[in-house]
Amino acid sequence: MKAAVCRAFGQGLRIEELKLAAPGVGEVRVDLKACAICHSDLFFLDGSWGGDLPQVYGHEAAGIVESVGPGVEHVKPGDHVVVTLIRHCGDCHFCHRDQDVLCETTFPLDERSPLTDLAGESVGHGLRTGGFAEQVLVEASQVCEIAKDIPFDAACLLACGVITGFGAVMNTAAVPRGASVAVIGCGGVGLNALQGAQHVQADPIIALDIVPEKLVAAKRFGATHAISSGDSDVIAQIHDLTSGRGVDYAFVTVGAKPAIDQSVAMLSRGGTAVIVGMPASGVMGAYDPGNLAATGQRIIGSKMGAARVAIDIPILAELYKKGALKLDELISGRYPLERINEAIDDVRHGTALRNVIVFP
């Protein structure tokens, strides 16, 4: 099987033709049909998390399996799949504990990029996916088959934003019914945290954001109350909504230091702050460890919603088909690859929920 030539966009690249390797053992090549733009892509594109150039980013994708390498049995050419950045071996210390997102195995694709330019020079495989391209080559555990009647632009959202936000509530925090929840940041991940809170029947569900339009959207996605995070009395408002106690769970879905610090301040006794959004490298949070111990509070991290690709994505896809999970409503705009800079700028300005690159 030969390398494929596909058009791709990345940092240090215009839209250019690149060569994509044929699938090796345990690998899958996918013709992409949709790839959403996540704020993590922007952090990398802006250099906030470092990385060598050139790189092709994009990691929230869906498409059709083009070919598979030896040993791949759970998908075949022609299958519709969601493509995630989560690689897991199923047999390491963390995989045995169902912590697939923490898998410690090094895969061949971790050591070599499947992308080169036409002269043979290596191009970075950003976020283990390289989804701002017509095709991707990924490790087999990164793909999950979905029903063919699910639209690709909706399906691609399951790869990151949905599993990260919904999973933070369901998997990482395991929020019980009736708990009080605050979600700081109402972008793609935050709205899905709200959907997760609504799914477990949390009460109240308080959305916080500085953009008024996003607070309006938050009400559509499950929030019972909406507060501007720029208000000077945010903590007082939260206490008013929780009988003076504060919230049981605060989910921070943006990578901003003020939001991280604010989350601890709004907790009740025994409350948990869940850090979902990742700030730029070097940003430090602040808290009083004595108060944390005295009140029995916790601060925990949530990586990709502690998702198990083969288990969680089919569950979420079924919720979507039943009308119990909003995906279409998350899409702010659909753009061809030629307009990706416009789509990225719209996300950077903070008004878009999820912009999606669609491929013919």
N, C-alpha and C positions, 0 to 999 in steps of 0.2 A: 504494500500500500504506500502511495506516494504522499509527500507533503502537499497540503492544499494552499492555495493563494487566496487570501481574503483581505478585504478593506478593514482598516482599524484606525482608531483615534486614541491618542494618548499624550501624556506630558512629554514635551520634547518632540512631538510628531504632529504633522498635519494629518488629514485623512489620507492614509497611504496604503499601498498594497504590501502585505507581509506574508511570509511563509509560515504555515502552521504544521507542525510535525504530525505524522501518522500516529494513531494510538498504539502505545506499547502495552505491556502486560498490565492488566487491571486499569486501563484507561479508556476514556470515551470521548469521541469527537462529536460535537453538537452544532447543527445549523441553528443559530439563534434567530428568534422571531421577535423578541422584546427584551430590553434591559433597562431597568429603572435607574435613576440617578439618586444615590444615597449621599448624605452629608459626609460619610467616611471617604467617598471618592473625592469630594471637595478638599478635605483635609490633606489627602495625599497630593492632589493636583496643586495645592497651594504650598506644598513642602512642609506642612506642620508636623508630619511624622517622618520626615526624611525619605530616603529611598534613592536608588540610582536611576539615572535617565539613559535612554528613553524607557517609558513604561506605558503599558496599556492597562487602564483601570476599568472599573465596571464589574460588579459582582452580584447583581440582583437580576437574574436572567431566567429565561425559559425558551425552549425551542424543540427541535426534532432531532433525535439521534441519527447521525449520519453514518457512523461506523464505530465498532467496538474492538478493543484489543483482546488478546488471549486471556481467558479466565473470567471474563465479564459475563454473568449469567442473568442478572436481575433486570437488565434492559437490553433491547435489540434495536437495530436500525428501523426507523419509522415510528418508534415510540415517542410520545410527547412527554417532556420532562421539565422539571424545575431544576435549575443549576445553582448550587449554593457554593460558598467558600469553605464549607466545613468538610475537612478530610479526616477520616478516622479509620483505624485499622481493625477495630473490634476485638483486639487481643492484648492491649497494653494495660497497665495499672489503672488508668483513668477510664478506658473503654469498658473494662470489667465492672466499673462502678457507675455505668450509664452516663459518664461525663464525656461524651463524644467530642465536644468542642475543646476539650483540654488534651486530646490525644497527643502522646509524646513521640509517636513514630515519625521518622523522617522518610518521606516518599521520594521516588526519583524526580518527580516534578518540583520538589522543594529544592533540588540541587541543580536542576537545569531548566531553563525556560523553553517551552515548546515553540516560542516565537522568534523568528529572525527576520531581518530585512532582506531584500532581494539580493543583497551582496553577501549574505551569510552572517552578518553581525547580529549578536544576540539582542533581543528586545525584552524588557522586563515583563514578567507575567503577573501583573498587579493584582493583589488580593487573591492570589491563587486561581484567578478566573480569567481576567482579561476580556471582560464582557462588552466593552465598547468596540465590538468587532462583529463581523458577519458569522464567524465560527469561533468556537473555543475548544480546547483540549483540556480535560480535567480528569482527576482521579475518580474511579467509578463510584466511590462512596459519596461524591459530591452531587450526584444526580438522583432524582426520585421521580418515578413515573407518575403521571397524572392522567385523568380522564381526558379524552380527546374533545369533549364538549366544553372544556374550560378555556376561555379566551387567553391567549398568551400574555396580553398586556395585564390582565388580572393575575394570572398564574405567577408571573415573575416577581410580584410583590411578596409572595410567600417565601422567597429565597432569603430575605434579610429583614426588611422592616416589620413584617408581620410576625415571624417567628421570634424576633428580638423583643418586640414590645409585648405581644400576647404571652410569649414564653416566660418573660421576666415575672409576670403575674402568676402564671399557672405552674411553671416548673421551678424557677429560682426561689421565689418567695412562698409559693404554695398558699396564696391568700385564701383564708377561709371565708365562707359565706357570712355576710353581715359586717365584715371588717370595714373600717374607714380607710379610704385611699386618696392620696393626692398624686397627681402626675404633673411634673414640671417639664414643660415643653410639649407643644401639641403639633409637632411635625409628623412625619410618617410613622416613626417609632412610638411617639407619645400617643397618637390616636389609637394605635393598636394595643398599647397598654390600657387605655380606656376601654377598648372593646373586651380585653381580658377581664378587667375589673367588673364590667357589666355582666360578663358571662358567669362569673362566680357570685353574682348578686351582692357585690360590695355596696356599702351605704354609710355615709355619702361618698360620692366619687367627685373629687374636686380637681378641676383642670386649671393650670396656671400657665400663662404665656404673656409675652409683652405685645404680641400682634393681635389686635382686636378680631380680625377675620379668622384667626386660628381658634380663638375662644368660641366663636360662633360655630365653627366646624366641630369643636370638641363636644358641644351639646348634641350634635347629630350622631356622635360616635360613643355616647354613653355617659358623658359627664352630667351629674345632677346639679353642679354649681360651677361657675367659671369666675376666676379672679385674675386681674392683671398683675403679673409678677413685678411690675414696676410700682405698684402701690406702696406707700410707706407703712401701711398697717396690715401687710399680708398675714403675718403670724396671728394678729388679733382676729382677723376675719376667719382664719381657719379654726381658731379656738371657739369662736362664736358658733361655727357649724358643727362642732364636735363636743358640745357640752363642756367646753373649757379644757378638754384633755389634750388636744392635738390628734394627729392622725396615727393610725396603727401602722400604715405603710406609706412611704413617700418614694416615688419612682422618679429618678432624674434621668431624663431621656435626651438631654442636651449636654454638650461638652463645655460647659461654662462654669468657672469657679464660683460665681455668686449663687448659681442654682444648687451646686453641691453643698455649699455652706448653709444655704437656706433650708435644705431638706432636713438636716439634723435639728435645726431650731424648731421645726414644725411637728416633731414627733411627740407622741404620747409616751407615758411610761411603758416600757416594754416594746416600744415601737421600733420599726426597722426602716432604715434608709437603704434603698436599692440603687446602686450606681450603674446605670445602663449606658448613658452617653459617655464617650471618651474625649477628654480635652486634649489640647495640643501637648506634646512632650514637655515636661518640666513644670506644668501647672500643678500647684499643690493646694489641697483643701485644708481646712482648719476646723478643729473641734476640741471640746473640753473632755479629755479622757476620764477625769474624775466624775463628771456629770454622767457620762456614758455608762460608767460602771454603777453609779448610785441609782440610776433610773432603769437599769437593765435593758438599755437600748442596744441596737446592733447596726453596723454599717457593713453591707455585703455588696460584692460585685456580681454583675450578671453579664456573661459573655454570650452573645447570640441567643439569649433566652434559654440557655442550657438545652438547646434543641437537639433532638435525635431525629436526623433527617428522615429516615425510613419510617418513623413512627408519627412524628408530629405533623409533617406536611400532608399526609393523607387525611389525618383528622381535620386539619384546618381546611383542606380542599372540600371535604364533605360538609363542613359547617357553611362554607360559601355556597355550595350547591343547594343547601336547605334554606338559604336566606338568613342564616344566623351570624354571618361574618361579612362585613362590608369590604369589598375590594375595589369594585368599579368606582365607588365614590371617593376613593383615595387618589385617583388619577387626575392631576390638574391639567396635563397636556400631553399630547403624543407628537413626537418629532421624528423625522428621518435622520439618519446619521449625519447628513450634510448640514443639519441645523443644530448639532449637538452643543456648540458654543452658546447659542441662544438659550437652549434648554438649561444648560449649566448656570448661566447668568441669572435666569429666572429663579432657580433654586437658591443661589447665593444671596439673592435679595430678600429671601425669607418669606415670600408670598405663596410659593408652590407647596403642595402637600407631597406629591410624587410626580415628577415628570418622567415619561417613559420614551426611550428610543425604540422605534419599531422598524423592523426590517422586512422588505418585501419577500 
